[in-house]
Amino acid sequence: MIIAGQPLHVLLLIALAGLYAGTQNALAGGGSFITFPALLLAGLNPLAANMSSTIALFPSQIASSIAGRKLVAGVGGVSFRQLFVVSIIGGVMGAVLLLSTPVSIFSGLVPWLVLFATIAFGWGSFVFKPHPDPEKHALSNVAILCIQGLIAIYGGYFGGGIGFLMLAALTVAGQQVKNANATKNALAMTMNASAVAIFAFSPLVNWAAVVALGVGGIAGGVLGGWLMHRLPAKILRGFIVVVGVCLTVWLFVRA
């Protein structure tokens, strides 16, 4: 059976990838490391896979943002509203830049983007440790806004590893870990909202894959909530790093 140009069995496999990605995001983050290669294997080109993955994971980001809204805060002398505005602008810039990139050029950039995202994810998972006294590592207001702006542009363009990049930046700037985690969820949702609003009008988006991933991701988020206190997050993060390394090697060989 063919649905919107995709065989049913392929959509079911994409939904399973979404299920795992939703679970992974709820427990440790890094769901895009699963959805992006799944869409590549389903036959989408890298540009279409990136856009479709971003749209499909957006509902779960909204849910995460709502769940932690009471802990969202600014950092240093920068208000959350300022971070919010910078994230929207950066997300739009990154999305427009992506749409302006020919598929052939983006395909050549993807291995390097995945390599960077894997390094960022591995560093955030196993190397970076917030200082017990964040005030000693506070950044200037201009530095905070510039860093967030660059992360937002990268987030709108590709997005892999943005959660850990923001978590590191916010904690180094002086925010407590719980607040930083909630704030980065809200900001990730913000920058992706602007990207999704632009990607939704692209003919490259595969909506059948988006729906399959989205349904799987929502179910995975529920499953992840149940597993949260039953599985060690480090094992899941380790698995994602392994996936990222394997994907990077495969993409470089394939290029």
Summary of the structure (lengths in Angstrom):
residues: 255
radius of gyration: 17.4
end to end distance: 31.8
largest distance: 60.1
contacts: 933
relative contact order: 0.23
helix: 78%
strand: 2%
